[in-house]
Amino acid sequence: MFGEKKSDIFQIIPDEYIPKTILISKGDLERAAFEAETIGFPLIVKPDIGERGAWVDTIEDQNQLAKYVEKCPVNFLIQELVDYPIELGVFFVKRKDEAGRITSIVIKEFLHVIGDGNQTVIELLEQNDRAMMTYDLDHDYIRIIGSNIPEKGEVVLIEPIGNHSRGTKFLDDCHQIDEELNSAFQNLADQIPGFYFGRFDLRCKSYEDLKKLREFKILELNGAGSEPGHIYQPGYSLWNAYKSIFWHLSLLSDISGENKKRGHSYWSFKQGFKMWKTHQRYNRLLYRT
């Protein structure tokens, strides 16, 4: 539900489905610099335990990496940048002795501006309500490109990280669910030991390729604590959003019961409370700067 390490999850996903990802200990610049050269710039950095996009960034060179390593308060991952054009959150569930199915697909629209030939990037951003609420206009990248004047109709990508807190818009793409896509994700889930419930955050070239499990990479796999992302579609009914969340939680409860029958034990209240307190301390460290 919380506190899981991304590095542990990547170890149970077949290598062919994930980008090159290396765990780096807090402050270990020497290892980070070496692994970054092996993976190649630009690349993505993110905390090994993280949420809501905290400390996730795109790194262009060794200088930026050195600044990140100096400031990042926790262990982190260096990850190959996946440049496929489509980013999705695909929620998949399966029950004992039943075929699994996709219950949600969200497609992500990254924060961007469209030039008019007259205004600068920063002026265009200042007219974007989503950018003003979520994006750091003092970011180094904005300092570099903020004074540029895009041509009329030119699309300028501002933030490549697909998270609400970074200005990304989540759009309902559940109409893409069909038998072929369900079958592909059943195949994928069957290759991941112990997986029954969660959201695949991935990038792909196209839905057609994804249905054949090719030309895609899993950026993260989120389990019990994940949400069906399509509910964040602007204008989506709050009542329907709650219904979807409660339906998924009910299913999660059923799956937990099935796993107990397989021999997995529940945490005691004491164990759960201790883990929650540990996670709270970690979050205070993560968000202190």
Secondary structure as the mmCIF struct_conf table of DSSP 4:
data_model
#
loop_
_struct_conf.conf_type_id
_struct_conf.id
_struct_conf.beg_label_comp_id
_struct_conf.beg_label_asym_id
_struct_conf.beg_label_seq_id
_struct_conf.end_label_comp_id
_struct_conf.end_label_asym_id
_struct_conf.end_label_seq_id
HELX_RH_AL_P HELX_RH_AL_P1 LYS A 6 PHE A 10
TURN_TY1_P TURN_TY1_P1 GLN A 11 ILE A 12
BEND BEND1 ILE A 13 ILE A 13
HELX_RH_3T_P HELX_RH_3T_P1 ASP A 15 TYR A 17
BEND BEND2 ILE A 18 ILE A 18
STRN STRN1 THR A 21 ILE A 24
TURN_TY1_P TURN_TY1_P2 LYS A 26 GLY A 27
HELX_RH_AL_P HELX_RH_AL_P2 LEU A 29 ILE A 39
BEND BEND3 PHE A 41 PRO A 42
STRN STRN2 LEU A 43 PRO A 47
BEND BEND4 ASP A 48 ILE A 49
TURN_TY1_P TURN_TY1_P3 ARG A 52 TRP A 55
STRN STRN3 ASP A 57 ILE A 59
BEND BEND5 ASP A 61 ASP A 61
HELX_RH_AL_P HELX_RH_AL_P3 GLN A 62 LYS A 71
BEND BEND6 VAL A 74 VAL A 74
STRN STRN4 PHE A 76 GLU A 80
HELX_LH_PP_P HELX_LH_PP_P1 LEU A 81 VAL A 82
BEND BEND7 PRO A 85 PRO A 85
STRN STRN5 ILE A 86 VAL A 93
TURN_TY1_P TURN_TY1_P4 LYS A 96 ASP A 97
BEND BEND8 GLU A 98 GLU A 98
STRN STRN6 ARG A 101 GLU A 109
STRN STRN7 HIS A 112 ILE A 114
BEND BEND9 GLY A 117 GLN A 119
HELX_RH_AL_P HELX_RH_AL_P4 VAL A 121 GLU A 126
TURN_TY1_P TURN_TY1_P5 GLN A 127 GLN A 127
HELX_RH_AL_P HELX_RH_AL_P5 ASP A 129 THR A 134
TURN_TY1_P TURN_TY1_P6 LEU A 137 ASP A 138
HELX_RH_AL_P HELX_RH_AL_P6 ASP A 140 ILE A 145
TURN_TY1_P TURN_TY1_P7 GLY A 146 SER A 147
HELX_LH_PP_P HELX_LH_PP_P2 PRO A 150 GLU A 151
TURN_TY1_P TURN_TY1_P8 LYS A 152 GLY A 153
STRN STRN8 VAL A 155 LEU A 157
BEND BEND10 ILE A 161 ILE A 161
HELX_RH_3T_P HELX_RH_3T_P2 HIS A 164 ARG A 166
TURN_TY1_P TURN_TY1_P9 GLY A 167 GLY A 167
HELX_LH_PP_P HELX_LH_PP_P3 THR A 168 THR A 168
STRN STRN9 LYS A 169 ASP A 172
HELX_RH_3T_P HELX_RH_3T_P3 CYS A 174 GLN A 176
HELX_RH_AL_P HELX_RH_AL_P7 GLU A 179 ASP A 190
TURN_TY1_P TURN_TY1_P10 GLN A 191 GLN A 191
BEND BEND11 ILE A 192 ILE A 192
TURN_TY1_P TURN_TY1_P11 PRO A 193 GLY A 194
STRN STRN10 PHE A 197 CYS A 204
BEND BEND12 LYS A 205 LYS A 205
HELX_RH_AL_P HELX_RH_AL_P8 TYR A 207 LEU A 210
TURN_TY1_P TURN_TY1_P12 LYS A 211 LEU A 213
BEND BEND13 GLU A 215 GLU A 215
STRN STRN11 PHE A 216 ASN A 222
TURN_TY1_P TURN_TY1_P13 ALA A 224 GLY A 225
HELX_RH_3T_P HELX_RH_3T_P4 GLY A 229 TYR A 232
BEND BEND14 GLN A 233 GLN A 233
TURN_TY1_P TURN_TY1_P14 PRO A 234 GLY A 235
HELX_RH_AL_P HELX_RH_AL_P9 LEU A 238 LYS A 261
TURN_TY1_P TURN_TY1_P15 ARG A 262 GLY A 263
HELX_LH_PP_P HELX_LH_PP_P4 HIS A 264 SER A 268
HELX_RH_AL_P HELX_RH_AL_P10 PHE A 269 LEU A 286
TURN_TY1_P TURN_TY1_P16 TYR A 287 TYR A 287
#
